[in-house]
Amino acid sequence: MIPTYILIIALAVWNLLTFAMYGIDKQKAKNRQWRTSETTLIAAAFLMAAIGALLGMYIFRHKTKHIKFKILVPLGLIFNAAISIAYFWFVS
C-alpha cells in the first residue's frame, strides 16, 4: 500500500499541473495558438484534480462562461471527494 503522505503529495502536484494547464490554455487563447481540448481539461478535473481545475477556471477567468465547465468541474470535485472518502474509509 502507498503511504498516505505520498498520495497527498502526488495529488497536490497533479492539481498544480492542472491549474497550470488552465493558465497555459488561457494564454494560448489570448494569443490565438493551438489549445488544449475541452475534453482534456474536464478529464483532468475528474482524474483527481478538480480543485486545481476550479482554481484555474476562476483565477485565470478561463471557461467560466461555458455551461459545460460550470457543471462538470464542480461535479468532478464531488466525484473526487467521494473517491477520496471511499479510499481512506476502506483502504487505509
C-alpha positions as CSV (number, residue, x, y, z in Angstrom):
1,M,0.0,0.0,0.0
2,I,1.2,3.5,-0.8
3,P,1.8,5.7,2.2
4,T,-0.8,8.4,2.7
5,Y,1.7,11.3,2.6
6,I,2.9,10.2,-0.9
7,L,-0.7,10.1,-2.2
8,I,-1.3,13.6,-0.8
9,I,1.9,15.0,-2.4
10,A,1.1,13.3,-5.7
11,L,-2.4,14.8,-5.7
12,A,-1.1,18.2,-4.8
13,V,1.4,18.1,-7.7
14,W,-1.3,16.9,-10.1
15,N,-3.6,19.7,-9.0
16,L,-0.9,22.2,-9.5
17,L,-0.2,20.8,-13.0
18,T,-3.9,21.0,-13.8
19,F,-4.1,24.6,-12.5
20,A,-1.1,25.5,-14.8
21,M,-2.9,23.7,-17.7
22,Y,-5.8,26.1,-17.4
23,G,-3.5,29.1,-17.2
24,I,-1.5,28.0,-20.2
25,D,-4.6,27.3,-22.2
26,K,-5.9,30.8,-21.3
27,Q,-2.7,32.4,-22.6
28,K,-2.9,30.3,-25.8
29,A,-6.5,31.5,-26.2
30,K,-5.3,35.1,-26.0
31,N,-2.5,34.5,-28.5
32,R,-4.7,32.5,-30.8
33,Q,-2.5,29.5,-30.6
34,W,-3.2,25.7,-30.6
35,R,-5.2,24.9,-27.5
36,T,-5.8,22.1,-25.0
37,S,-9.1,20.3,-25.8
38,E,-12.1,20.9,-23.5
39,T,-12.3,17.1,-23.0
40,T,-8.7,17.1,-21.7
41,L,-9.4,20.0,-19.3
42,I,-12.6,18.4,-17.9
43,A,-11.0,14.9,-17.8
44,A,-8.2,16.3,-15.6
45,A,-10.8,17.5,-13.2
46,F,-12.4,14.1,-13.0
47,L,-9.0,12.4,-12.6
48,M,-8.5,13.8,-9.1
49,A,-7.6,17.4,-10.0
50,A,-10.9,19.2,-9.6
51,I,-9.5,21.7,-7.1
52,G,-6.8,22.7,-9.5
53,A,-9.3,22.9,-12.3
54,L,-11.7,25.1,-10.3
55,L,-8.9,27.4,-9.1
56,G,-7.6,27.6,-12.7
57,M,-11.1,28.5,-14.0
58,Y,-11.7,31.3,-11.6
59,I,-8.2,32.7,-11.1
60,F,-7.5,32.8,-14.8
61,R,-11.1,33.5,-15.7
62,H,-11.0,30.7,-18.2
63,K,-14.0,28.7,-19.3
64,T,-16.2,30.3,-16.6
65,K,-18.9,31.2,-19.1
66,H,-19.2,27.7,-20.5
67,I,-22.1,25.8,-19.0
68,K,-20.3,22.5,-19.6
69,F,-17.4,23.6,-17.3
70,K,-19.7,25.3,-14.8
71,I,-21.5,21.9,-14.3
72,L,-18.8,19.3,-14.9
73,V,-15.9,20.7,-13.0
74,P,-17.9,21.0,-9.7
75,L,-19.3,17.6,-10.4
76,G,-15.7,16.4,-10.7
77,L,-15.0,17.9,-7.3
78,I,-17.9,15.9,-5.8
79,F,-16.6,12.8,-7.6
80,N,-13.0,13.4,-6.3
81,A,-14.3,13.8,-2.8
82,A,-16.3,10.6,-3.0
83,I,-13.3,8.7,-4.3
84,S,-11.0,10.2,-1.6
85,I,-13.5,9.4,1.2
86,A,-14.0,5.8,-0.1
87,Y,-10.2,5.3,-0.4
88,F,-9.5,6.5,3.2
89,W,-12.5,4.7,4.6
90,F,-11.9,1.3,3.0
91,V,-8.3,1.1,2.2
92,S,-6.3,3.0,4.8
